[in-house]
Amino acid sequence: MGKANFSDEFKRDAVAQITERGYRVAEVSQRLGVSQHSLYAWKRQFARRPAARPA
């Protein structure tokens, strides 16, 4: 069994279901067939960084 490759769009949508729509990680994991570990990693990967302060 090989490693699945998911598009950035798929990952962002999965993260949005957790962060914007309020679904639990376990629920999204089960529905999409993705490990909870992957979802947490994607959440960190796509976390919004604070905007740079103007100089």
N, C-alpha and C positions, 0 to 999 in steps of 0.2 A: 504494500500500500504506500503510494507516494505522497508527497506533500502537496496539498491543494494550493493553487495560486488564485487568489481573489483580487479583483480589480480594486483600485482605490475608490472608485465610485461605490462598489458594494460595501467596502469597509466603512466609508463615511456614512452611508445609509444605515448600516448596522449600529454605528456609534450614535447617530442621530436618534434612533429608536430609544436608546437608553437616556441620552442627555437631554433631548428636546421633547420627546413624546412620553417620557416617564415609565417606560417598560423596564422590568427587572432584567438584569444580566442573564439570569438563569432561563427566563422565558425566551429572550431573544436567541440565546444559545441553542435551546431546544428547537425553536421554530426554524432557525436557519441552518441547523446542523453544523454549527461552529462551536469550538470549545470555548468555555468561559475564559480560559487563559488568553486565547487569541483576542477575544473582545476587549479584555482589560488592556492588552498590549496596543490594540488599535486605538483605544480611547486615549492612552498616553501619547501615541504617535500623532493623533489628529487634534490634540488639545490646543485650544486657541491660546496663542502667546499674547501677552499684553502688548498693546501698541507702544511703539517707541515714543518717548517724550520729545516734543519739539525742542530744539536747541535755542 
